[in-house]
Amino acid sequence: MFDIRVAIVILLHVVALAVLPSGFRWILATAFPLAALLNYLKPDDRPSTTPYVLGLVGVTSALGILYRIVYVFSADSPGPEGATLYGLALWALGLAGATYSGYLVYVIRFIFFERTGVIFAPRERAQDAFAKIKRQH
């Protein structure tokens, strides 16, 4: 059965790839190949990671589309209104970049590190660490 959320994210993604600046377009084009690689390497984590991955790609794509819409309005607005809209367009593009950076970190974490690995493991309380050291000596 095909999920409607996947169709919406794919549609947003394709539209974003069509309207974004070329440099960002090539970066965003890696979204679904990375998701496929994540699915291939970590099939046991798929139920928990798929909605989060789709959400991040969808939000990035929606912000990219918002950037283009506000950018077009800023070009048609003279004076301070156009400058304000242009600033908002740049904010939308920056948020899209930050969201996609978070997506890359999330995917790389699951591809290269286990959830219980050294980098992403929950931190141990200081009292427990000291107790463990005392038991070893």
VOGU-3710 file (C-alpha; in Angstrom, 3 decimals, decimal comma):
1> mfdirvaivi> 0,000/0,000/0,000  1,339/3,436/-0,929  1,386/6,072/1,790  0,047/9,529/0,852  2,802/11,166/2,924  5,425/9,688/0,628  3,602/11,077/-2,418  3,379/14,550/-0,845  7,065/14,579/0,087  8,094/13,373/-3,376
11> llhvvalavl> 5,936/16,055/-5,013  7,366/18,792/-2,751  10,861/17,496/-3,407  10,500/17,508/-7,193  9,031/21,032/-7,166  11,822/22,226/-4,862  14,453/20,738/-7,166  12,872/22,652/-10,044  12,769/26,065/-8,333  15,845/26,169/-6,079
21> psgfrwilat> 19,180/27,757/-7,060  21,416/25,316/-8,903  23,970/24,806/-6,109  21,337/23,971/-3,522  19,475/21,864/-6,077  22,430/19,495/-6,465  22,806/19,178/-2,697  19,101/18,470/-2,179  19,189/15,857/-4,967  21,070/13,561/-2,555
31> afplaallny> 18,064/13,307/-0,196  16,371/10,201/-1,539  19,565/8,302/-2,481  20,746/8,771/1,123  17,358/7,629/2,418  17,606/4,524/0,207  21,114/3,838/1,504  19,870/4,230/5,073  17,037/1,811/4,366  19,460/-0,697/2,826
41> lkpddrpstt> 22,035/-0,567/5,627  19,652/-0,394/8,595  16,453/-2,257/7,689  15,704/-3,013/11,342  15,458/0,723/12,143  13,168/1,549/9,226  9,878/1,926/11,168  11,405/4,498/13,496  13,549/6,385/10,999  11,284/6,612/7,936
51> pyvlglvgvt> 8,788/9,203/9,270  11,600/11,383/10,596  13,538/11,197/7,328  10,418/11,979/5,299  9,631/14,892/7,602  13,074/16,438/7,243  13,080/16,082/3,449  9,537/17,472/3,265  10,319/20,466/5,469  13,486/21,226/3,505
61> salgilyriv> 11,595/21,041/0,222  8,710/23,174/1,505  11,146/25,832/2,745  12,851/25,789/-0,652  9,525/26,376/-2,376  8,681/29,135/0,124  12,038/30,734/-0,663  11,231/30,872/-4,375  7,714/32,260/-3,819  8,903/35,029/-1,501
71> yvfsadspgp> 11,867/35,731/-3,789  9,535/36,259/-6,764  7,361/38,614/-4,700  10,452/40,543/-3,576  11,497/41,111/-7,189  8,085/42,650/-7,938  8,035/44,899/-4,864  10,045/48,110/-5,032  11,551/49,876/-2,032  11,697/48,674/1,559
81> egatlyglal> 8,947/46,089/1,086  11,019/44,311/-1,554  14,098/44,392/0,667  12,107/42,918/3,555  10,713/40,171/1,351  14,177/39,437/-0,011  15,473/39,112/3,556  12,629/36,703/4,372  13,463/34,695/1,248  17,065/34,379/2,382
91> walglagaty> 15,891/33,291/5,844  13,747/30,557/4,240  16,712/29,379/2,160  18,959/29,387/5,233  16,416/27,379/7,238  16,153/24,923/4,358  19,923/24,518/4,437  19,971/24,076/8,215  17,158/21,517/8,061  18,943/19,590/5,345
101> sgylvyvirf> 22,180/19,679/7,322  20,277/18,139/10,231  18,959/15,481/7,861  22,492/14,651/6,708  23,715/14,357/10,306  20,767/12,095/11,152  21,329/9,808/8,175  25,109/9,659/8,664  24,566/8,824/12,319  22,428/5,816/11,466
111> iffertgvif> 24,642/4,666/8,604  27,997/4,876/10,356  27,216/4,657/14,075  25,121/2,366/16,158  22,620/3,855/18,571  24,692/2,549/21,453  28,017/3,688/20,047  30,503/5,892/21,835  29,433/9,131/20,153  25,650/8,799/20,403
121> apreraqdaf> 25,284/6,719/23,564  23,422/8,219/26,515  25,775/9,877/28,957  26,610/8,181/32,195  26,119/9,973/35,495  29,337/11,006/37,256  28,490/8,990/40,397  28,034/5,821/38,331  31,318/6,396/36,498  33,196/6,874/39,791
131> akikrqh> 31,574/3,753/41,262  32,647/1,745/38,218  36,231/3,005/38,534  36,341/2,114/42,234  35,069/-1,402/41,497  37,841/-1,909/38,934  40,575/-1,019/41,429
//
